[in-house]
Amino acid sequence: LNPLLRGDFVEASCNKCHVQQFVLDMAPVYSQGKEIFVEYGCINCHKINGLEWAPKSGPDLVRIKEKVYPEWLVAWVKKPTDYLPHTKMPQVPWQNDEEVLQAAAYIWAKSEPFDWKYGKYTGGGSSAEGEKLFNSIGCFACHQVGGQGGDAGPALDKIAEKTSADWIYNWIQDPKNWSEHARMPSLRLSLDEARNLTAFLMSNGSPLPQDANIRAALLEEKNVEAGFNVISNYGCYACHNIQGFEGMGRPSVDLTNYGRKDVHELAFGDAKIPETWQDWTLGKITNPQMFLDERSTSVMPTPNLTDEQRHAMVVFLKGQAPEELPAERIAFDPVVEKGRHLVYRYNCKQCHVIEGEGGKVAEWIKEPNDLPPNLASTGARLQTAWMYQFLKNPAAYPPVRDWLQIRMPTFGLTDAEADELVQYFKKIAGVDTLLEGRPKLQSTPEEMTAGKELISTNNFACASCHLINGNRPAAGPTVWAPDLAYGHYRLRPEWINKWVRDPAKLVPGIRMPGYYPEGSPGPEAILGGNVDRQVQAIVDYLVYLGNPESVSIMSGSMQIPETLESISEEGGTEHPEPAAKEGIAETQETPPKQ
């Protein structure tokens, strides 16, 4: 009655204990199916246990009239793949073109006015400069142009067919001003950058010819009234926020136990396929109307999936067969899962390697030293205060890697989201506390002097790669490494201690050498060759002397310098006033603003 699962379908069995986990390392096909179920909006129509957190997959439509041309809207609603061949929006099985016009008329009529915070686009931008900007600051991490780039957001090859320069100009400067639910972050564009980027995007495509009949039809009251019923029938509100449909539930069946469904419960109609659970399920997501006959109806849209994606979806759905298990059998860490949900929502893995996965921008950024950092061990690396406040406002801090062109975006995270991300990174790095005070100074002047000597050109020559107070090594950007003077604010001493010994253990593939790999001696002339004392001396020197506000360390007539300027060829840079304190980090001193 319950034959053994074979091949990829073995992964479906993982769901009974891992129902709450979004990603399973040992079940890649199952995990792919689960991600598709969320990303393509299936979860917006169908309930499944463990995915209650998933947001609506489609954009807000409450201001659609201010965003798109009417001709584009009708064409898009009718057949999305004509505009975006790889769109994640499914094909609705419209009965006729009248339904298309009616649905469009309703959302057009209910559209609210928009606050043009940045005014209208007045021109003056350079398309060439905008293209350079698009390909340097990170837009390609989520969007494609010419087949290159990520797919978290829509391809922008024909964006000017869809929307106006005024909307683009405002959207790219502050997506949250358009919609509080926007996933797209701010890249903190200057006005000139916004003009240039707008000019580039407006060079991609051109508006469809105006159609007086379409524009008139969208304003007809009878179409608006009928549109409410059309949207209700097809469940458009499940994926999109639409005025008048607030608070509506999921429009289709609960699939939590779908994997247990007996083949005799599935109606094959007149379809000529093998009558198995697997074939019916694959057929349903390939062509939802293929099983219809005179006794049945279906308004399920057709997902725009590849064969590989459909297979992954079937494997995932096969896993929807929950069992009543004791709590200790359920593999679930709420801290880790909440963090993973946010990492997924904000597409963090496109730029960063997190939990061994991601960093896809390496496909388009060829120089390794121009890549965003690998976030392995980042929870152990960074102080709680710095991490929290950086996530809230990256622009408030001096750039750690100021040679990078790609920018860490401002996501507009809520306090709760920033808290959850900090806890997640700390948890996966094995750090069991968020309560971190400023480290206590315990080193003697002798040890501080030893630390300075160890990182000097006489020994490990750290300044040959690392920036110090903004001063760049002569070797050039292909070898540059983060500014050592910011360690006081950013880094945890415990992590520096491990890092100096063997960096590759913490970040696989890192180019920095390990100066104290296991069993290796230290320089005999410093602190008697004692490795532990030498490592701690380096830690203390970097942590304390990187702080421009640290107290003087005196010993008789000897004074250790308060900053790292003394080992820099050109001296240091002025540090502005500290940033404001907030949230989880209120108990800790804050780093300087940029």
Stockholm file with secondary structure:
# STOCKHOLM 1.0

chainA/1-594         LNPLLRGDFVEASCNKCHVQQFVLDMAPVYSQGKEIFVEYGCINCHKINGLEWAPKSGPDLVRIKEKVYPEWLVAWVKKPTDYLPHTKMPQVPWQNDEEVLQAAAYIWAKSEPFDWKYGKYTGGGSSAEGEKLFNSIGCFACHQVGGQGGDAGPALDKIAEKTSADWIYNWIQDPKNWSEHARMPSLRLSLDEARNLTAFLMSNGSPLPQDANIRAALLEEKNVEAGFNVISNYGCYACHNIQGFEGMGRPSVDLTNYGRKDVHELAFGDAKIPETWQDWTLGKITNPQMFLDERSTSVMPTPNLTDEQRHAMVVFLKGQAPEELPAERIAFDPVVEKGRHLVYRYNCKQCHVIEGEGGKVAEWIKEPNDLPPNLASTGARLQTAWMYQFLKNPAAYPPVRDWLQIRMPTFGLTDAEADELVQYFKKIAGVDTLLEGRPKLQSTPEEMTAGKELISTNNFACASCHLINGNRPAAGPTVWAPDLAYGHYRLRPEWINKWVRDPAKLVPGIRMPGYYPEGSPGPEAILGGNVDRQVQAIVDYLVYLGNPESVSIMSGSMQIPETLESISEEGGTEHPEPAAKEGIAETQETPPKQ
#=GR chainA/1-594 SS CCCCCCGGGGGGGGHHHHTTCSCCTTCHHHHHHHHHHHHTTHHHHSCCTTCTTCCCSSCCCTTGGGTBCHHHHHHHHHCGGGTCTTCSSCBCCCSSHHHHHHHHHHHHHTCCCCCCTTCCCCCCCCHHHHHHHHHHHSGGGTCEETTEECSSSCCCTTHHHHBCHHHHHHHTTCHHHHCTTCCCCBCCCCHHHHHHHHHHHTTSCCCCCCCHHHHHHHHCHHHHHHHHHHHHHHTGGGTSCCTTCTTCCCSSCCCTTGGGCCGGGSCCTTCCSCCSHHHHHHHHHHCTTTTCCTTCCCCCCBCCCCHHHHHHHHHHHHTCCCCCCCGGGSCCCHHHHHHHHHHHHTTGGGTSEETTEECGGGGTCCSGGGSCCCCTTHHHHBCHHHHHHHHHCGGGSCCTTTTCCSCCCBCCCCHHHHHHHHHHHHHHTTCCCCCCCCCCCCCCHHHHHHHHHHHSTTTTCGGGTBCBTTBCCTTCTTTCBCCGGGHHHHBCHHHHHHHHHCGGGTSTTCCSCCSSCTTCCCCTTSGGGCHHHHHHHHHHHHHHHTCTTCCCEEETTEEECSSGGGGSSSCCCCCCCBCCCCGGGTTSCCCBCC
#=GC SS_cons         CCCCCCGGGGGGGGHHHHTTCSCCTTCHHHHHHHHHHHHTTHHHHSCCTTCTTCCCSSCCCTTGGGTBCHHHHHHHHHCGGGTCTTCSSCBCCCSSHHHHHHHHHHHHHTCCCCCCTTCCCCCCCCHHHHHHHHHHHSGGGTCEETTEECSSSCCCTTHHHHBCHHHHHHHTTCHHHHCTTCCCCBCCCCHHHHHHHHHHHTTSCCCCCCCHHHHHHHHCHHHHHHHHHHHHHHTGGGTSCCTTCTTCCCSSCCCTTGGGCCGGGSCCTTCCSCCSHHHHHHHHHHCTTTTCCTTCCCCCCBCCCCHHHHHHHHHHHHTCCCCCCCGGGSCCCHHHHHHHHHHHHTTGGGTSEETTEECGGGGTCCSGGGSCCCCTTHHHHBCHHHHHHHHHCGGGSCCTTTTCCSCCCBCCCCHHHHHHHHHHHHHHTTCCCCCCCCCCCCCCHHHHHHHHHHHSTTTTCGGGTBCBTTBCCTTCTTTCBCCGGGHHHHBCHHHHHHHHHCGGGTSTTCCSCCSSCTTCCCCTTSGGGCHHHHHHHHHHHHHHHTCTTCCCEEETTEEECSSGGGGSSSCCCCCCCBCCCCGGGTTSCCCBCC
//
